Amino acid sequence: MLPERIGLVDVAFVLLGHLLAIWAARAVAFDPFPGRLQVVRSQFPFVVMVLYTTLGP
């Protein structure tokens, strides 16, 4: 039972790290861009990366 829980904790930390990285990238993106639409467009590569990772072979 213990190895499965350690695996779940590992996955939880990886997901938490990714969520924090996305939050930080979004927070930083508001500094150089004046408009909200430009901020959303600047995050497009992250969306593509996540989709590629999720749906890729």
Backbone as CSV, one residue per row, in Angstrom:
resi,resn,N_x,N_y,N_z,CA_x,CA_y,CA_z,C_x,C_y,C_z
1,MET,0.813,-1.206,0.000,0.000,0.000,0.000,0.854,1.267,0.000
2,LEU,1.984,1.233,0.666,2.829,2.418,0.759,3.415,2.853,-0.587
3,PRO,3.913,1.949,-1.440,4.451,2.410,-2.727,3.414,3.119,-3.599
4,GLU,2.169,2.679,-3.558,1.138,3.345,-4.355,0.902,4.765,-3.854
5,ARG,0.928,4.934,-2.542,0.725,6.280,-1.991,1.887,7.199,-2.331
6,ILE,3.090,6.662,-2.321,4.248,7.474,-2.692,4.131,7.894,-4.155
7,GLY,3.666,6.995,-5.003,3.454,7.327,-6.409,2.415,8.417,-6.579
8,LEU,1.353,8.364,-5.796,0.315,9.399,-5.870,0.841,10.744,-5.380
9,VAL,1.661,10.717,-4.358,2.256,11.957,-3.860,3.177,12.550,-4.926
10,ASP,3.945,11.709,-5.604,4.811,12.185,-6.687,3.997,12.854,-7.787
11,VAL,2.932,12.213,-8.195,2.075,12.776,-9.244,1.455,14.082,-8.772
12,ALA,1.018,14.132,-7.533,0.414,15.350,-6.990,1.423,16.504,-6.998
13,PHE,2.687,16.222,-6.620,3.689,17.279,-6.631,4.021,17.742,-8.042
14,VAL,4.059,16.828,-8.981,4.309,17.218,-10.375,3.179,18.103,-10.884
15,LEU,1.939,17.720,-10.628,0.796,18.536,-11.058,0.802,19.899,-10.373
16,LEU,1.102,19.919,-9.090,1.160,21.185,-8.363,2.257,22.084,-8.923
17,GLY,3.404,21.499,-9.231,4.487,22.280,-9.828,4.106,22.862,-11.174
18,HIS,3.407,22.083,-11.985,2.959,22.588,-13.287,1.944,23.712,-13.114
19,LEU,1.016,23.549,-12.201,0.015,24.594,-11.973,0.669,25.883,-11.472
20,LEU,1.622,25.764,-10.581,2.328,26.956,-10.099,3.123,27.625,-11.218
21,ALA,3.727,26.825,-12.093,4.484,27.383,-13.213,3.565,28.121,-14.187
22,ILE,2.406,27.567,-14.440,1.445,28.229,-15.329,0.960,29.531,-14.704
23,TRP,0.674,29.507,-13.400,0.226,30.710,-12.702,1.309,31.792,-12.758
24,ALA,2.556,31.395,-12.524,3.657,32.356,-12.542,3.861,32.921,-13.945
25,ALA,3.784,32.074,-14.957,3.952,32.547,-16.339,2.858,33.531,-16.716
26,ARG,1.652,33.267,-16.277,0.549,34.184,-16.566,0.714,35.491,-15.830
27,ALA,1.152,35.427,-14.592,1.360,36.647,-13.806,2.453,37.513,-14.422
28,VAL,3.524,36.887,-14.885,4.625,37.626,-15.492,4.222,38.168,-16.860
29,ALA,3.351,37.482,-17.569,2.956,37.896,-18.922,2.189,39.213,-18.921
30,PHE,1.595,39.585,-17.799,0.844,40.834,-17.764,1.757,42.054,-17.757
31,ASP,3.039,41.901,-17.401,3.949,43.044,-17.347,4.295,43.603,-18.731
32,PRO,4.761,42.796,-19.681,5.200,43.394,-20.952,4.073,43.688,-21.941
33,PHE,2.898,43.128,-21.734,1.814,43.319,-22.699,0.755,44.257,-22.136
34,PRO,0.337,45.235,-22.942,-0.643,46.206,-22.444,-2.074,45.668,-22.399
35,GLY,-2.435,44.790,-23.312,-3.820,44.327,-23.378,-3.982,42.891,-22.923
36,ARG,-5.180,42.583,-22.453,-5.472,41.229,-21.983,-5.418,40.218,-23.133
37,LEU,-5.863,40.608,-24.318,-5.854,39.697,-25.463,-4.431,39.306,-25.836
38,GLN,-3.502,40.238,-25.747,-2.106,39.917,-26.047,-1.539,38.941,-25.024
39,VAL,-1.968,39.068,-23.780,-1.517,38.129,-22.744,-2.020,36.732,-23.062
40,VAL,-3.284,36.623,-23.445,-3.858,35.316,-23.774,-3.137,34.720,-24.977
41,ARG,-2.859,35.529,-25.979,-2.147,35.043,-27.165,-0.724,34.595,-26.821
42,SER,-0.103,35.258,-25.856,1.260,34.879,-25.489,1.299,33.522,-24.790
43,GLN,0.178,33.064,-24.278,0.120,31.786,-23.579,-0.198,30.621,-24.522
44,PHE,-0.430,30.910,-25.781,-0.781,29.875,-26.753,0.253,28.745,-26.842
45,PRO,1.570,29.041,-26.835,2.540,27.932,-26.879,2.401,26.964,-25.702
46,PHE,2.014,27.466,-24.533,1.818,26.577,-23.392,0.656,25.623,-23.637
47,VAL,-0.409,26.142,-24.214,-1.574,25.297,-24.515,-1.189,24.226,-25.526
48,VAL,-0.438,24.609,-26.549,0.003,23.643,-27.559,0.893,22.583,-26.913
49,MET,1.788,22.998,-26.019,2.679,22.055,-25.348,1.881,21.053,-24.512
50,VAL,0.898,21.539,-23.785,0.086,20.652,-22.948,-0.711,19.682,-23.811
51,LEU,-1.303,20.169,-24.896,-2.051,19.290,-25.793,-1.143,18.246,-26.447
52,TYR,0.033,18.675,-26.880,0.964,17.736,-27.501,1.393,16.656,-26.500
53,THR,1.666,17.080,-25.271,2.084,16.124,-24.244,0.959,15.165,-23.912
54,THR,-0.256,15.664,-23.840,-1.393,14.841,-23.469,-1.807,13.896,-24.586
55,LEU,-1.834,14.402,-25.808,-2.356,13.632,-26.923,-1.283,12.950,-27.761
56,GLY,-0.028,13.269,-27.504,1.063,12.726,-28.303,1.257,11.228,-28.093
57,PRO,2.106,10.658,-28.930,2.335,9.210,-28.859,3.055,8.772,-27.616
